[in-house]
Amino acid sequence: MISYEPFWETLKRKNISQYSLVNKQGFTASTLQRIREGKNISLVSINVLCFILSCNISDIICYKEEAAADTTTAATKTTYDFSAHKEKILIAEKRNYRNKSGNKISDTG
């Protein structure tokens, strides 16, 4: 199962509030709510978060194996590191991302 634990840690580490993410960076409140609820979000949304937060995918999500009812041990839980795949996933969408004011956010600052 996909976990958003790294996302919350990244926000805290970078001192960025949920308010700022939505109202200053233009990230959608509905997608943020989906993250809070542990629901699926698109790769485009993950790409935008990586762009806004200047981070890797592994700073947003991680994979945690779901536990079977009675047979779970610490040795069966694994986490997948997505950082090796970031270049394949972080592509052209960030060049076209615009904040709420309609201003284009470029990757040059």
Secondary structure, DSSP 8 states (H G I E B T S, - for coil): -EE-HHHHHHHHHTT--HHHHHHTT---HHHHHHHHTT----HHHHHHHHHHHT--GGGT-EEE----TTT--GGG--EE-GGGGHHHHS-GGGGG-B-TT--B--TT-
